[in-house]
Amino acid sequence: MTVSLSDIDLSDLSFWERPMVEREEAFALLRAQPAPVRFTEPDISFALPGTGYYALVRHADIVEASRNPEIFSSARRATAIHDLTPEFGEYFGSMINMDDPRHARLRRIVSRAFTPRMIGNVEADVRAEAARIVDDLIAKGPGCDFVTEVATRLPLKIICDMMGIGAEHYQTVFDASNVILSGNDPEFLEDLSRTAERLLSAGKCLQDLVVSLAAEGGGPLITALTGADIDGEKLTLRELGSFFILLVVAGNETTRNAISHGLKLFTDHPEQRALLLDDLEGRLPGAIEEIIRLASPVAWMRRTLTRDHEMNGHLYREGDKVLLYYWAANRDEAVFTDPLRFDIRRSGEPHVAFGGPGPHFCLGAHLARREISVMFRELFTRLPHIRSVGEPVRLRSSFVNGIKHLECDF
């Protein structure tokens, strides 16, 4: 099938429901254009009127924008195409939507819990939970939903443990995360006319939870946040709630989707599974990077121009919005040899699935890599022939490359 520019509307959710081959062809066409293509913003009732956005789809453009946050700002909103109405700042105004210097000060506090040393301290917990998950999977037998029985459980428990969230709250966190990152998926938003209400309600639910945890002491992350001193001031409850929402949602959703995509990729490419099983320890790190590259769980982030700026021959104006399409950059022919091929021995080609270089590089990248590695090591050691059955049920979203359900067999 040949896709034309007139067929491409990245703001239309039906575009993201097209077969993978059509979307890949569309982004290849966008990368081939001499100038970035501008799109109108989707019509959303709870958003402020917008003037459209440019789609950055080349690896080089996304790297340059990421390295220049003083020009490509996150402060206007990084996780939404629109400028949202003020009440959304109550729950979704975390450091992902800030610029330096305040972003840097806040990030330093939270980053203490995500250093390689700290992640190493929780590895025993990650391994133990992965073993329990596979025990339960074997006991339940084939034919179950891999997303709910495997991919969801590991990151949800680990991030909740780090926050001091008890098992009695896991379902609450899981449900609220699904709503916040639901896009317009009717499975999580039954009545789309109530989208704003449901989003705000999910945000309030998580904020109320962190306030109660802070009163009780909480886990290491909560302790670090409540004890933080920024410019002589403590975090407000609103700031604490926004941090909590960011960390618990990001720490849950992206790793879950990478694990789900990984099983599908190894099912569709049995020769790559055979390569991995032939040298599991030696090839697992490369396999994880390749899964993350092709999955690109977060498809894009937004930036807003703080001043006129020329990049790769195009002049952007102050106030222009740009969307950094990581999913597209990770398939850029100028960077990746045979970019659509799943190749666990690929090396020397840096993906941007955790964001481009710069201050907003994913804080949880070390933790995500560790969780994905441990989960696949446990699965392929004990169930080397586990595979997906049929096609995944995908999340109806342009922002998260999510898999909601995926049947597995072994």
GUNU-615441 format. One line per 10 residues: number of its first residue (from 0); for each residue x, y, z of C-alpha. Coordinates in pm, whole numbers, plus 50000, padded with zeros to 5 digits. Example, Ala and Ser with C-alpha at 12.3 -4.5 7.8 and 13.67 -1.06 7.14 Angstrom:
# residues 2
0) 51230,49550,50780 | 51367,49894,50714
//
This chain:
# residues 410
0) 50000,50000,50000 | 50124,50349,49914 | 50051,50627,50164 | 50028,50989,50051 | 50071,51301,50262 | 49700,51372,50235 | 49634,51037,50406 | 49833,51133,50716 | 49676,51310,51013 | 49868,51242,51332
10) 49594,51415,51534 | 49331,51164,51421 | 49322,50860,51649 | 49214,50647,51354 | 49565,50696,51213 | 49709,50517,51518 | 49467,50228,51466 | 49604,50158,51118 | 49815,49845,51062 | 50178,49886,51170
20) 50307,49869,50813 | 50093,50168,50711 | 50208,50378,51005 | 50571,50295,50935 | 50525,50391,50570 | 50358,50717,50673 | 50642,50819,50903 | 50900,50727,50640 | 50720,50966,50406 | 50719,51241,50672
30) 51093,51192,50731 | 51154,51231,50358 | 50990,51575,50340 | 51225,51873,50301 | 51050,52059,50586 | 50856,51941,50893 | 50485,51890,50838 | 50241,52093,51047 | 49920,51939,51183 | 49609,52091,51339
40) 49533,52003,51698 | 49255,51756,51779 | 48932,51903,51908 | 48917,51853,52286 | 48657,52026,52497 | 48872,52079,52807 | 49174,52223,52618 | 49257,52580,52527 | 49240,52671,52155 | 49563,52582,51972
50) 49741,52685,51656 | 49875,52345,51553 | 50212,52174,51586 | 50507,52052,51381 | 50589,51680,51381 | 50959,51615,51442 | 51019,51267,51305 | 51393,51259,51229 | 51639,51127,51483 | 51872,51426,51435
60) 51596,51682,51497 | 51481,51513,51816 | 51837,51490,51948 | 51900,51859,51874 | 51573,51972,52032 | 51641,51760,52341 | 51987,51909,52382 | 51853,52265,52371 | 51582,52284,52640 | 51629,52660,52674
70) 51485,52688,52321 | 51258,52382,52316 | 51075,52431,52644 | 50877,52177,52848 | 50716,52435,53075 | 50405,52499,52865 | 50318,52125,52868 | 50520,51819,52766 | 50260,51543,52779 | 49969,51706,52598
80) 49937,51856,52252 | 49710,52127,52389 | 49753,52387,52657 | 49510,52252,52913 | 49275,52445,53138 | 49426,52551,53476 | 49266,52283,53693 | 49483,52016,53529 | 49789,52176,53686 | 49660,52062,54023
90) 49755,51703,53945 | 49965,51702,53627 | 50215,51985,53686 | 50519,51774,53779 | 50881,51827,53679 | 50823,51672,53337 | 50641,51998,53264 | 50918,52226,53397 | 51240,52381,53273 | 51566,52438,53456
100) 51665,52562,53709 | 51361,52444,53907 | 51340,52122,53708 | 51705,52044,53788 | 51661,52106,54161 | 51356,51883,54183 | 51505,51612,53965 | 51814,51591,54185 | 51592,51501,54481 | 51402,51227,54306
110) 51705,51092,54117 | 51863,50972,54442 | 51619,50680,54436 | 51701,50591,54074 | 52081,50573,54069 | 52238,50243,53950 | 52341,50175,54310 | 51987,50222,54443 | 51841,50013,54160 | 52093,49744,54249
120) 51955,49747,54603 | 51608,49651,54480 | 51726,49386,54233 | 51668,49103,54480 | 51306,49219,54512 | 51272,49236,54133 | 51408,48883,54092 | 51186,48743,54366 | 50874,48903,54221 | 50959,48783,53867
130) 50993,48428,54002 | 50653,48454,54177 | 50494,48582,53857 | 50622,48286,53655 | 50518,48045,53934 | 50164,48184,53913 | 50167,48179,53534 | 50261,47810,53528 | 49995,47731,53786 | 49729,47916,53588
140) 49826,47748,53262 | 49830,47865,52899 | 49561,48078,52746 | 49577,48363,52996 | 49631,48733,52935 | 50007,48800,52935 | 49954,49172,53002 | 49755,49131,53323 | 49925,48813,53449 | 50289,48906,53371
150) 50371,49243,53218 | 50161,49453,53455 | 50256,49287,53783 | 50631,49340,53802 | 50662,49718,53745 | 50346,49786,53945 | 50475,49608,54256 | 50829,49747,54237 | 50730,50113,54200 | 50464,50074,54470
160) 50718,49917,54707 | 50958,50205,54646 | 50677,50445,54733 | 50563,50249,55035 | 50227,50164,54879 | 50071,49850,55025 | 49926,49568,54818 | 49575,49680,54913 | 49628,49989,54694 | 49774,49816,54385
170) 49443,49797,54201 | 49372,50163,54276 | 49709,50267,54132 | 49664,50039,53832 | 49315,50169,53751 | 49412,50536,53793 | 49720,50489,53573 | 49507,50335,53300 | 49268,50630,53305 | 49545,50894,53302
180) 49716,50734,53001 | 49399,50607,52834 | 49395,50841,52537 | 49037,50804,52415 | 49012,50431,52473 | 48652,50337,52559 | 48770,50044,52774 | 48891,50297,53032 | 48674,50597,52942 | 48329,50456,52879
190) 48173,50801,52834 | 48408,51027,52635 | 48200,51331,52728 | 48330,51280,53084 | 48699,51252,52991 | 48808,51565,53180 | 48611,51458,53486 | 48763,51108,53482 | 49119,51240,53438 | 49084,51485,53725
200) 48922,51221,53942 | 49211,50979,53877 | 49460,51253,53959 | 49280,51336,54284 | 49267,50969,54378 | 49646,50935,54351 | 49709,51268,54521 | 49490,51168,54816 | 49684,50842,54839 | 50023,51015,54856
210) 49901,51260,55119 | 49792,50969,55339 | 50122,50788,55276 | 50323,51100,55364 | 50137,51124,55695 | 50240,50764,55771 | 50603,50803,55661 | 50585,50618,55328 | 50866,50443,55142 | 51208,50578,55040
220) 51073,50788,54755 | 50799,50947,54966 | 51051,51016,55242 | 51287,51183,54996 | 51009,51401,54857 | 50856,51507,55186 | 51199,51595,55327 | 51309,51789,55020 | 51425,52148,55059 | 51401,52355,54740
230) 51526,52712,54767 | 51449,52703,55139 | 51097,52572,55086 | 50934,52234,55128 | 50725,52080,54853 | 50359,52171,54875 | 50101,51893,54886 | 50012,51983,54528 | 50375,51943,54416 | 50410,51621,54611
240) 50095,51485,54448 | 50215,51577,54099 | 50547,51403,54159 | 50372,51095,54286 | 50142,51079,53983 | 50435,51114,53742 | 50649,50850,53910 | 50380,50592,53972 | 50227,50624,53624 | 50559,50635,53437
250) 50709,50362,53654 | 50420,50134,53578 | 50294,50192,53226 | 50606,50211,53008 | 50778,49899,53143 | 50454,49704,53121 | 50423,49787,52751 | 50787,49711,52672 | 50750,49362,52826 | 50427,49302,52631
260) 50582,49417,52302 | 50884,49199,52374 | 50683,48876,52386 | 50509,48969,52061 | 50842,49045,51891 | 50999,48716,51997 | 50687,48531,51880 | 50695,48697,51539 | 51072,48644,51504 | 51155,48291,51624
270) 51504,48315,51479 | 51578,48600,51721 | 51441,48393,52010 | 51675,48110,51907 | 51970,48350,51904 | 51883,48474,52250 | 51835,48128,52400 | 52169,48021,52251 | 52344,48282,52470 | 52090,48427,52711
280) 52326,48622,52935 | 52544,48749,52652 | 52264,48865,52424 | 51997,48973,52672 | 52122,49334,52712 | 52114,49391,52336 | 51774,49224,52311 | 51629,49457,52573 | 51756,49767,52389 | 51607,49640,52064
290) 51271,49571,52228 | 51268,49921,52377 | 51367,50077,52041 | 51088,49913,51845 | 50827,49939,52120 | 50900,50307,52200 | 50633,50292,52475 | 50605,50672,52490 | 50545,50771,52129 | 50608,51146,52168
300) 50666,51443,52395 | 50585,51806,52324 | 50811,52111,52336 | 50731,52482,52280 | 50972,52730,52119 | 51088,53008,52350 | 51233,53210,52060 | 51280,53199,51685 | 51521,52920,51596 | 51649,52760,51276
310) 51703,52384,51278 | 51805,52176,50977 | 51702,52450,50736 | 51362,52529,50884 | 51283,52844,51082 | 51065,52783,51386 | 50896,53082,51546 | 50859,53170,51913 | 50550,52994,52049 | 50551,52715,51789
320) 50468,52372,51926 | 50666,52067,51818 | 50601,51700,51895 | 50911,51484,51927 | 50802,51152,51776 | 51042,50905,51938 | 50860,50614,51773 | 50944,50760,51431 | 51301,50859,51519 | 51372,50503,51629
330) 51292,50390,51275 | 51501,50656,51100 | 51680,50512,50797 | 51957,50769,50838 | 52056,50617,51173 | 51943,50253,51183 | 52043,49991,50929 | 51729,49812,50808 | 51535,49993,51085 | 51216,49784,51070
340) 51403,49460,51137 | 51404,49317,51491 | 51772,49239,51546 | 51894,49164,51898 | 52257,49186,51781 | 52214,49546,51667 | 52479,49775,51817 | 52614,50127,51793 | 52282,50282,51692 | 52146,50490,51985
350) 51769,50486,52020 | 51569,50766,52184 | 51295,50557,52344 | 51387,50705,52683 | 51392,51053,52533 | 51676,51233,52363 | 51992,51350,52542 | 51937,51636,52781 | 51780,51716,53118 | 51455,51529,53051
360) 51612,51190,52971 | 51397,50928,53145 | 51477,50917,53514 | 51369,50553,53542 | 51568,50415,53247 | 51798,50206,53472 | 51502,50060,53658 | 51307,49985,53339 | 51603,49805,53182 | 51657,49602,53499
370) 51292,49498,53526 | 51261,49400,53160 | 51588,49202,53174 | 51493,49015,53491 | 51145,48933,53359 | 51265,48789,53028 | 51550,48600,53195 | 51298,48433,53426 | 51051,48364,53145 | 51298,48222,52894
380) 51484,48016,53155 | 51169,47843,53277 | 50931,47879,52980 | 51161,47908,52676 | 50878,47846,52429 | 50626,48095,52569 | 50463,48286,52285 | 50180,48524,52213 | 49863,48402,52046 | 49678,48614,51793
390) 49707,48988,51762 | 49743,49218,52065 | 49456,49443,52168 | 49615,49787,52142 | 49544,50100,52341 | 49358,50367,52142 | 49615,50641,52196 | 49870,50842,52001 | 50079,50909,52314 | 50134,50560,52456
400) 50218,50266,52232 | 50021,50043,52463 | 49905,49682,52457 | 49597,49620,52673 | 49559,49245,52623 | 49772,48968,52473 | 49693,48598,52503 | 49992,48372,52566 | 50065,48001,52529 | 50351,47782,52655
//
